[in-house]
Each structure stands twice: as C-alpha cells, then as structure tokens.
Amino acid sequence: MASPLWQPGPYHIISYGTLLGTTVFHSFINATASFKVLERPQFAILQRALFPAYFGIQTIAPVVLALTYPGSRISASGLRGVLDDYNRWGVLVPLTTAFATGLVNWAYFLPATNAVTAKRRDQETKDGKRSWDAPPHSQEMSALNAKFGKLHGISSLLNMVTFGAILAYGFNLGSRIQ
C-alpha cells in the first residue's frame, strides 16, 4: 500500500477543513470580535491585511478539492469524478460556486472596496469629518458611503453563498463516510 503522503485523500480532507474553518472563523468570529474591540481605522487596516489571504483561500481551496476529489465505486477520482453527471449537484455545483464567489470577491470586490475606502479617507480629510460619524455628510461622502455599503453588502452576500456551498459539499462528502 502506498504512503498516505502520495494519496490525494489527506490533501482533500485538509483542504476542506482549511476552507470551512477559515470561512467560519473569519465570517462569524474574527470579523465580529475585531469590529467590537478595535477602533474603526484599526479594524479597516486589519481587514485590508486579512482579506487577500482569506479570499485567496476561498478561491484556491475549491480547485485543490476538485483536483484531489476522492472517487467512489461509481465515479472517478479528481476532475473526472467532479465532472461526472452523478456528481453534478453534490460536488461540481458547490465547488464551482465556492470558487466563483471567492474569485469575484478576490479579484473585483476587494480592490473596488479598497479603492472606495481610500477615497473615503481622502474625503474625510477634506470634510474634516469621519465617514462613520453621524450625518449630515457632504454629497461626496454620502455617495462614497453608499457605494461602500453596496460593495460591502454584495461581497458579504457572496461570502455567505460561499459558506453555503462549502457546507453543501461537506454534507455530500460526509455522506460517503461509513
């Protein structure tokens, strides 16, 4: 029997655990605790430092999961197994969804949100008022706050879709354990 180091199964389980654990920890523990205990500027700095790695994991891990997919009696291992008609809804759709939502957050929403955040900091200097202070705000700041809220909201929704897809795949994977 070959060493487990050369088998895809351990890498599959470790990748799934990393993806689920990272998503649960960041979405429900780290972000909420950080928001409560850090001042707004420090919270923003922390998030800006964490999000590239976070969205990177959400993008890369589904690819690793597809490449290391453990076959069964009725489907092949790896990409062939993922693409098997039998696995369309339980494997292909959740992994593709997690990959796509992670990629969109990583490649589009992260840079777009960071750009708006930088503009808000510049506008705060011009206005002499922080973006999160009570209204009224300048028209420019109001527009930037609205844009940030929209980007952040869509990104958060995509993150929850990623979480749902990861859970769906986990139930599929778990159903195969006897």
N, C-alpha and C positions, 0 to 999 in steps of 0.2 A: 504494500500500500504506500502511496506517495505521501510525502510530508505535507501537513496542512498548510505550510508556508507556500506551497506551489499550487494550492487549490483555490478556486475563486470564492468558495463559501465563506471563509472567515473574513475576507475583504468585503463581501456583500453585507454581512451582519454588522461589521464595524462601521461601514459607510452608512448603513441605515440608522444605526444608533447615533452616529455623529450628526446626521441630518435632523433626525427627530429631536435629539437632545438640544442641539444648538437652537432650533426653532422654538421649542418650548421654553428654554431658559431665557433666550433673548426677548421673545414676544411677551411672556407672562411674568417674568421675574426681574430680569436685569433692567429692562426699559422702564417698567413701572417703579421699581425701587429707586433707580437713578433719578427719575423725574421728581420723585418725592424728596430726595435728600440733597440734590445738587442745585446750585443756583442755575438759572436758565442758560447763561453763557457757557458754564462748565458742562452742563448737560448736552448742549449742542456740540461742543468740542468732542466730548466722549462719543456721541452718536456718529459724528463725522469720521472718527477714527475706527469705530467698530463696523460700520455698515459695509465698507468694501469687502472685508473678510466674510461678513455674515451673508451678504447676497452672493458672494463667490461660492461659498459652501452650498447655498441653496441652488446654485446653477451647476456646479461641477458634480456634486454627490449623485444626482439622478443619472448622470452619464455613467459614473462608476457603477451604480446599481444596475443599469442596463447591460453594461459590459460584463459584469460578474453574476448576472442573473442565474440562479440555480435551476436547472431543468428538472423535469419530473418524468414519470413514465409516459406522459402524453405530450410533452413539449421539450424542445431542445434547450440547451443552456445558452447564455449570452444573448446577443442581439437577435439571433434566430428565434429563440424562445420568447423574447419580448414581443417580436413581430408576429408570432403565431396567432391565428384568428382566435384560438381558445383563450388567449391571454389579453385580448384587446381591452376589455373594460377593467379588469382587475390589476393589470400590470402596465400596459402601454399607455393608456389614458392617464392614470395617476402620475407615472414617471414623466411623461411628456408635459403634463400640466405643471408639475413642480419645476421642471427645467425651464419652461417658457416663462412662468411668472417670476422665477428667480432671475432669469436673464433680463427681462423687461425692467425689473427693479434695479438691477445692477448696471445695465447699460443706458437706460433712459431716465428713470425716476431719480436715482441717486445723483447724477450730475445736474439734472434740472432743478432738483430741490436745493442742492448746494449752491447753485447759481442764484436762485431766488434768496436764499439765506444771506449770501454775500451782498446782494443788492439791498436787503433789508438793513443790514449793518451800516451800509453807506447812508441809507435814508435816515436811520436813527441819528447819525452824526449831523446831517443837515437839519433834521427836525428838532434835535435836542430832546427826543423822547423815544423810549424803547418800544419796539414793535408789540410787545405784550402788555404795555401799560393800558389803562382804561381809555376808551375813546373820549374825545374825538381825536382822529388821526388826520394827517394830510391825505389828500387824494392819492398821492403816490404810494404812501404807506398802506392805505386801505386796499389799494389794488394789489400790492405785493403780498399783504396778509391773505387776501382772498386767493391769490394764485398759490401761495404756500399751502394754504388749507386744502385746496383742491388736489395738489400734487401729493401732499402727505396722506390725504384720505384715500386716494386711489392706490398709493403704494401700500398703505395699511390693509386695504381690501385684498390686494394681490398677495400680501403676506399671509392673510387668513385662508385664501384659496390654496396657497402652497401648503399650509398646515393641514387643511382638509385632504389634499391629495396625498400627502405623506401618511396620514392616518389611514386613508383608504388602502394604500399599498401595504401598509403594515398589517391590516386585517387580512388582506389576501395572503401575504407572506406567512402570517401566524396560523392561518387555516391549514397550512401544509405541514405544520409540526405535529407529530403524533406522539 
